[in-house]
Amino acid sequence: MKCFVISLKTASKRQSHINQAFSAQGIPFEFFDAITPDINDAEASRLKLVIKNTSLSQAEVSCLLSHVAILQKIVDESIPYGAIFEDDIHLGKGADRFLCDDNWIPPTMGLIKLEKFNNIARGQFGSSIKLDSKTELFRLKGRHLGAAGYIVSHEMARQLLNELSQYDSLGAIDKIIFEEFIIDNKIDVFQLQPAICAQDSIFNVKNTTLHSGLNADRIVPKKQKISLLKRFKREFDRAVSRRIDFDNYNI
């Protein structure tokens, strides 16, 4: 397993945090220099992505391109499995079991979400695969946003690159992969339960210290009134969703 952590060269506080978190469990990793807005156009051209029609801010485009650049690296270097992280995550205690090798991954699974972002996520009934008495994988059937921790196989990376290259108006990477692709049945995404990582803003909801460099440049969409049909769908999804844990077993 190759572990990549996306980080700006100047993000010394975040890199110190990541070094401590991964070294505490003996997990090998390497920093991947985050794409910056000044090279967005060149990098998008290299990756064969269209970014001119996006509604994302330039910093958000950089985030998207950083993830896609690692997918391209996984393909170019024929890496069997790559784990992609952002540099504000906290790791669970058992993370080394899942990040030091890939022997535990079922051969049919190409994309595994390691992160807790929402408290619940819609899962497919009867899709659970037990890894042990406390850990399982289940197929996601609805959105579970966040792109701060996931595993991608070589073949899945190739498929994602192909799908992304067909977009003429790209959005946030997590919305594309962990919502649109799932809902449109373009790929199978499995959730590790309990999750083994969570962003600082989730882990330390009221006292986050690893602030995102994207916040100052983030475009916040206007709130829209939810229709009765959408409200009903939201409640239905909630009723058939699975709880995502990141509890004392993992921390």
C-alpha positions, 0 to 999 in steps of 0.5 A, spaced: 500 500 500 502 506 498 499 512 502 499 519 499 498 525 503 496 532 500 499 538 503 502 544 501 509 545 502 508 551 507 503 547 511 508 546 517 503 545 522 499 540 518 505 536 516 508 536 523 501 533 525 501 528 519 508 526 521 506 524 528 499 521 526 503 516 521 509 515 525 505 513 531 503 507 528 509 505 523 505 507 517 509 509 511 507 515 507 509 520 503 507 527 502 504 529 495 505 537 494 499 540 493 497 543 486 497 551 487 492 556 483 498 559 479 499 552 475 492 550 475 491 551 467 498 547 466 496 541 470 489 541 468 492 541 461 497 535 463 491 531 466 486 532 460 481 536 464 476 542 462 476 547 468 474 553 464 467 552 466 467 550 473 464 554 478 469 552 483 474 557 486 481 557 484 483 554 491 478 549 490 480 547 483 487 546 486 484 541 491 481 537 485 487 537 481 491 535 487 487 528 487 486 527 480 494 528 479 495 522 484 490 518 481 494 519 474 500 517 478 497 511 481 496 509 473 503 511 471 507 508 476 502 501 476 501 502 483 496 496 485 493 500 491 494 507 493 491 511 499 489 518 498 489 523 504 488 530 506 493 533 511 488 535 516 486 528 518 486 524 525 487 516 524 484 511 528 488 506 533 487 500 528 489 504 522 496 501 521 492 494 519 489 497 513 494 502 511 501 497 511 498 492 506 493 491 502 492 483 503 485 485 507 482 488 500 477 483 497 479 483 489 473 486 487 473 492 491 477 498 487 474 504 491 474 504 499 472 510 503 476 510 510 473 516 512 467 518 517 464 525 514 457 524 515 454 521 521 450 516 517 450 514 509 446 510 505 448 503 504 446 497 500 442 491 504 446 485 504 452 488 501 456 487 508 463 483 508 465 482 515 473 483 516 472 481 523 467 481 529 468 489 529 469 491 522 466 491 516 465 493 509 458 495 506 457 498 499 454 505 499 448 507 495 448 514 497 452 520 498 457 520 503 462 526 502 469 528 504 475 526 500 480 526 506 481 518 506 480 513 501 483 507 497 483 506 490 486 500 486 490 501 479 484 499 475 479 504 479 484 510 478 484 509 471 476 508 470 476 515 475 480 519 470 476 516 464 470 519 467 473 525 469 476 527 463 469 527 460 466 532 464 466 539 461 464 543 468 467 539 474 465 540 481 468 538 487 472 532 487 468 529 493 461 531 490 463 527 484 466 521 486 462 520 493 455 522 490 454 523 483 458 517 481 455 513 486 448 515 485 449 514 477 451 507 478 458 509 475 462 506 480 462 501 486 464 505 493 465 501 499 465 504 506 469 501 511 466 501 518 468 503 523 472 509 519 479 509 520 480 517 519 476 523 520 478 531 518 479 535 524 473 539 523 469 533 524 474 530 530 474 536 533 468 540 531 468 545 537 475 546 537 478 545 530 486 547 530 487 545 523 484 550 519 483 549 511 487 554 506 480 553 502 476 557 507 478 564 505 477 562 497 471 558 498 464 559 494 459 558 499 452 556 495 446 560 497 441 556 501 435 554 497 428 552 500 427 545 500 421 542 496 416 537 499 419 532 495 426 533 496 424 533 504 421 526 503 427 523 499 431 526 505 427 523 510 427 516 506 434 516 505 435 517 513 431 511 514 435 507 510 442 509 512 447 506 516 451 509 522 458 511 520 462 510 527 469 513 529 469 511 536 473 509 542 475 502 538 478 506 533 481 512 536 
